[in-house]
Amino acid sequence: MALAGEVGELLAELQWSSDEQIREHLSTDADFRERIEEELADVHLYLLRLADLCGTDLIQASNTKIDRNAQKYPIDKAHGTATKYTRLV
């Protein structure tokens, strides 16, 4: 639950901002950058703690997920689309 709360705090900082606006703020507003970095660190720490409690090697699990996604979403079929893998032709 703490992880969800921290993700919510991070999202509250970014809500209603485009990717371009976020990049702009990160490069020009030191206070904004510091708030984002603090929230990202909180999310990261809670995620690591949850992975530890679950006995999960988060790096290995992430690599496995990336490999699985590469099979489900081949670049030649999935690039530039949000189509679910079961509907890619």
N, C-alpha and C positions, 0 to 999 in steps of 0.2 A: 504494500500500500504506500509505503514511503517513496518507492521508486515512481509510482504513478503521480504522486504529489509533486515530486521534483520535475518530472517531465512536464506537468502542468505549469509549473513556474517558468520553465524554459519556454514553453509555447506562449505563455502570456507576454513574454518579452518580444516575441516574433509575430504575434497575431496581427493580421491585416497588412503585413508587409510583404512586398514582392521579393524575390531573390535578389533583384538589382538593388532595391532599397536596403536590404539587409547588408549586402556587400558594401554599399556606400557608407552606412552607419558604422560598420566594423572598421572601415579604413579612415573615418574622419572623427569618430566620437569615442574617445578613450573610456569614458564612463560606461557607454553601451557595451563596448568590447569586454570590459571587466565584468559586467553583469552576466553577459553571455558565457564567458569563460567559467565563472563561478557556478552557474547553473549546469553547464556541461559537466563540470567536475563532480557536482553532486549526483547527477544522473549516472555518471561513470562509476562512482564509488558504490552507489546502491546496487547497480547492476553487477559489479564484481562481487559484492557481498552475497547477492542472491545466487549467483553462479557457484560460489564457494559452498553455500549451504546445500545446494543441489548436487554437489560433487561433479560439476560440469567444468571441463576445460573449455573456456569460452573461445579461445583462439581456434581450437580444433573444431568445435561446433560451428563457428563462423565459416571456417574453410570448407567444412562439409556442406553447409548451406549454400555457399557460393558455387561449389561444384554442382550441386543439385539444381540450382537455378540456371546454370549454364546449359545443362541438359534440357531443362524444361523450356527455356527461352533462348533458343539459338539466335545468334546475332542476325543472321540473314532473314529470319522470320519475325523477330520481335523488336528489332531496333526501330525506334520512333513510334511505337504503338503501345497502348495500354491494354491490349487484348489479352485475356486470360489464356494461359498456356493450353488449356483444353480446347480452345477455339482457333489456335494458330494453324494455318494450312501451309 
